[in-house]
Amino acid sequence: MGVGWGFVGTGGIAHTVAQALELAPGGRLVAVASRDLDRAARFAAEQDGGQVRPYDDVEAMLADPAVDAVYVATTHPQHHAPARAALLAGKAVLVEKPMTVSLAATRDLLDLAAQRSVFCMEAYWTRFLPGTVALLELIARGDVGQVQGVHADFGFPAPESLARFHDPAIGGGSLFDLGPYPVGLALTLLGSPDSIAVAGSLTPSGVDRQVALALGFPSGAVAALSTTMVSRTPSRAWIEASEGWIEVAASLPSAPGFTVHRTAADGGERVQVHDHAVAHGHRFMLEHVHECLQAGRTTSPLVPPQFSFDLARVFEEAVTRLGITRAAELPGTA
């Protein structure tokens, strides 16, 4: 029957991932938990012919023997408690990005998963898309030489009606909502940064309007990254290398394709376009989790704990330097 999934949360991303799960071999949705039992029941009724069991209590869902893995799809500040409870129950955990809204809480989950030898991964789904895989393979082959720089942005005007951007209590701001994509690309390509510089501005509620990050890496490479919820941006990336450059097409999260620019022997430029647009892209991440669990792995080799730690470290630096208001998230509570 494969991996039995229990979802925590019934919002838009939970629906998106549930649809992708139907296309991902090796797993099925068996349960969903929400503080509102009616919402859980409605979500359950929409899935798999109504065979999904609804719960209004996470602990009750974790006691369901059919649940092997838990996907945490609540708002950012509410990730830590259910993820921690699932790890303590011995359930594999996939936590929507960012894993938490504090470095301390992310470290707590990663340490607990390691102590308990339980699988835990951040849901950085872009890493598993065909476009990202092809991009990394091209770079690994040395087709454009050594990567020296990454520029990436993601942003759009977020109206006041989009509360998730404006309310600190649910993880508001451009950084927590949009930042995992440009920062995640830089970390995937360049590893752990050894320097972090931050600039930005805040809304009256104390969340960030926009953030610019400059990261330095031990190799000498640099990354210039930005997020915004007050202006329209290209929402793409470009990668600078010693023998060419690569433009990653918009929209950055879905990695639909990229264009490679290389210097030709005659001094001109050779251009090659790669198209990798797909539907229901979260399915590739879910397939990877299924493969990891079937192989008995407790961490992912593609989105390892170090990735989540580094992402949280970059965000923590931005929160501290800019004075971003965020919801309290206490490690060690469930």
Secondary structure, DSSP 8 states (H G I E B T S, - for coil): --EEEEEE--SHHHHHHHHHHTTSTTEEEEEEE-SSHHHHHHHHHHSGGGTSEEES-HHHHHT-TT--EEEE-S-GGGSHHHHHHHHHTT-EEEE-SSS-SSHHHHHHHHHHHHHHT--EEE--GGGGSHHHHHHHHHHHTTTT-SEEEEEEEEE----TT-HHHH-GGGT-SHHHHHTHHHHHHHHHHH-S-SEEEEEEEE-TTSSEEEEEEEEE-TTS-EEEEEEESSS-----EEEEETTEEEEE-SSGGG--EEEEEEE-TTSSEEEEEEE---SSTHHHHHHHHHHHHHTT-SS-SSS-HHHHHHHHHHHHHHHHHHT-------TT--
